[in-house]
């Protein structure tokens, strides 16, 4: 169990040294800023689509709660994806440098 703590500490230090923590924070911030804008302009984008026969898309007016729900659902999806990508990068770097056998 002590080996896990040492490896975890090493990985956390490496994440801060390579600025990956800052990049992940910026990605989450961008999604936080894009979500309300997307909710606001989505009805206009849907109305700009060409009319098709038999398909009616009725968009309710956007409220602030919709942006929060959208952000929460996006973070749950992208959080897992970003965690996988960061772990893949760390493993690839260790294999490249010869640390991981």
N, C-alpha and C positions, 0 to 999 in steps of 0.2 A: 504493500500500500504506500510505502514511503517513496518508492520509485515513481509512482503515478504523480505524487505531489511535486517531485523534482521535475518531471517532464512537463507537467502543466505549467509550472513556474517558468520554465525555459520557453515554452510556446507563447505565453503571455508577454514575456519580455521581447521576444522576436516580433510579435504583432505590433508592439509599440515602436520598436526600432525601425521597422519597415513602413510605418505609417498606415498599415492596413486598418487600424482602428478608426483613423480619421476618414479614410475612404469609405468604410462601411457606414459611418455616421453621416457622411455627406449623401450617400445613396438613400438612406432612410429619410433624411431631410428633404431630398428632392421628391420622393414619393409623398411625403407629408404635404408638400406645397402643390404638387400636381393633382392630388385627389380632389380638393374643393374646386379647382378650375375645371377639371374634367366633368364633375357633376354639374357645374353651372352651364357649360357649353354643350353637353351631350344632347339635350333636346333640340338645340339649334342645328347640330350636326345631323340628327335623325330627320329633321324636317327638310334638310337640304338634299336628302337622298331622292332619287327620281321615284315617281309614283309607280307602284306596281298594282296590278289588278288582284283584288281579293285579300290583300294584306293590309291590315290597319295597325299601326303602331301608335299607341296613345301613351305619351310620357307625362306623368304628373309633374307639377312645378317642383323645382329643387328646394329643399330645406337644408339647414345646417346639419341636422342629424344624419342625413344621407351621406354627407361628406365624411363624417366620423365613422359610420358603418363601412363605407368604402375603404377608408384608410386602414381600419382594423382588419378587414379581409385581405387587403393587399399585403400588409405587413406579415400576416400569418403565412402567406404563400412565399413572398420574397425573402422573409427571414430564413426559412429553411433553405432556399436556393442559395442565398449568400453564404450561409454557414457551410454548405457543401462546397461551394467554389473556393472559399478561403481555406478549407481543409485540403482540397485538391492541390491548391497552390503551395501549401506548406509541405505536403508530401512530395510533390514534384521537385521542390527546391532541395529537400534533403536527399533525394535520390540523385539529383544533378551534382550536388556537392560531395557526394559519397558518404554522407553521415548515416543514411539508412542503407543497410546491406541488402 
